[in-house]
Amino acid sequence: MIKFYQFGNSVCCQKARITMSEKGLQWEPIEVNLFRNEQYAPDYLKINPKGVVPAMIHDGRAIIESTLICEYLDDVYPNPLLIPKDPYLRSQMRLWSKLVDEGLHEGISEISFSAMFRERLRNSTPEEREVRFRNIGDPRRRDRFKSTYELGTQSPFVLYAVANYYKAFKAMEKALDGHGPWLLGDSLSLADINMMPYVARLHYLGLLDVWTADRPAVQTWWRRTQALPSFIAGLVTPMKPQEVEEMAKHGPGIRGELQELVAQVAAAQAQFQPVAA
Ligand SMILES: N[C@@H](CCC(=O)N[C@@H](CS)C(=O)NCC(=O)O)C(=O)O
């Protein structure tokens, strides 16, 4: 039996749950409440020393990092296969994983934080905030978190988030336009599953069209994704109604600012001329 440490609306937990659902697996969910700092409980840190969700225990051993959890699941339960056998396609699949791990994950934290969690943190006591900041062991991550807490969408990290999403949707449109139906072609793969929660979060915040209004192939992929039973089981069903309400309520509050940032990024891209030495 798989033990899965999760927090309801966490994007990286959604990714692993969609993968498990796609494979028809059963798992025992164990809730780690991030708002109560349970990710830093000594017993949990023994399972995931990074103090984040998700983590998985399988055959008595802990596996961490959602991308690695999904790959592990595909190795152990290869039906249906979500990592292509073909080495080229496999490398392409991992490019999508890198896009998420090296940009979109940080990006969605910044966008979600400036839309919703910033408000929640503002309403906590100075002592609670101090504990929250202190608990983040990694100095770069702590600076990012503090910057977005203090500056909201004016934080440079939000601009980087917007730019990373811009790059990702441009790449998706290129991969899907005239191809598809999935990112690597005919078959659903971890490339699609990696992207799903990161697109879904923008959708639930009411912000997806800020990036995708002029990306018809991405829109078609998104409609197809929403109808997938594994997407419904791994992402839609586990969400609590108040989480859906919170996203719908707070997302529109930063819409205008994000639109301006997207326009800035698009203009900079249009003028960008790399100069060879
Ligand atoms: N690279 C990690 C990222 C994990 C991560 O950042 N998880 C977030 C939830 S999506 C978390 O646990 N945050 C807790 C915190 O920041 O204290 C993965 O993909 O598993």
PDBQT file of the ligand as one rigid body, heavy atoms in Angstrom, charges set to zero:
ROOT
HETATM    1  N1  LIG A 301      10.154  20.349  -5.751  1.00  0.00    +0.000 N 
HETATM    2  C1  LIG A 301       9.210  19.936  -4.745  1.00  0.00    +0.000 C 
HETATM    3  C2  LIG A 301       8.435  21.139  -4.284  1.00  0.00    +0.000 C 
HETATM    4  C3  LIG A 301       7.568  20.832  -3.097  1.00  0.00    +0.000 C 
HETATM    5  C4  LIG A 301       6.847  22.050  -2.563  1.00  0.00    +0.000 C 
HETATM    6  O1  LIG A 301       7.295  23.197  -2.700  1.00  0.00    +0.000 OA
HETATM    7  N2  LIG A 301       5.683  21.795  -1.948  1.00  0.00    +0.000 N 
HETATM    8  C5  LIG A 301       4.889  22.872  -1.393  1.00  0.00    +0.000 C 
HETATM    9  C6  LIG A 301       3.421  22.611  -1.676  1.00  0.00    +0.000 C 
HETATM   10  S1  LIG A 301       3.097  22.582  -3.414  1.00  0.00    +0.000 SA
HETATM   11  C7  LIG A 301       5.078  22.865   0.109  1.00  0.00    +0.000 C 
HETATM   12  O2  LIG A 301       5.062  21.836   0.737  1.00  0.00    +0.000 OA
HETATM   13  N3  LIG A 301       5.262  24.047   0.709  1.00  0.00    +0.000 N 
HETATM   14  C8  LIG A 301       5.391  24.136   2.115  1.00  0.00    +0.000 C 
HETATM   15  C9  LIG A 301       6.136  25.342   2.567  1.00  0.00    +0.000 C 
HETATM   16  O3  LIG A 301       6.529  26.136   1.712  1.00  0.00    +0.000 OA
HETATM   17  O4  LIG A 301       6.317  25.490   3.768  1.00  0.00    +0.000 OA
HETATM   18  C10 LIG A 301       8.276  18.859  -5.315  1.00  0.00    +0.000 C 
HETATM   19  O5  LIG A 301       7.960  18.933  -6.512  1.00  0.00    +0.000 OA
HETATM   20  O6  LIG A 301       7.905  17.928  -4.584  1.00  0.00    +0.000 OA
ENDROOT
TORSDOF 0
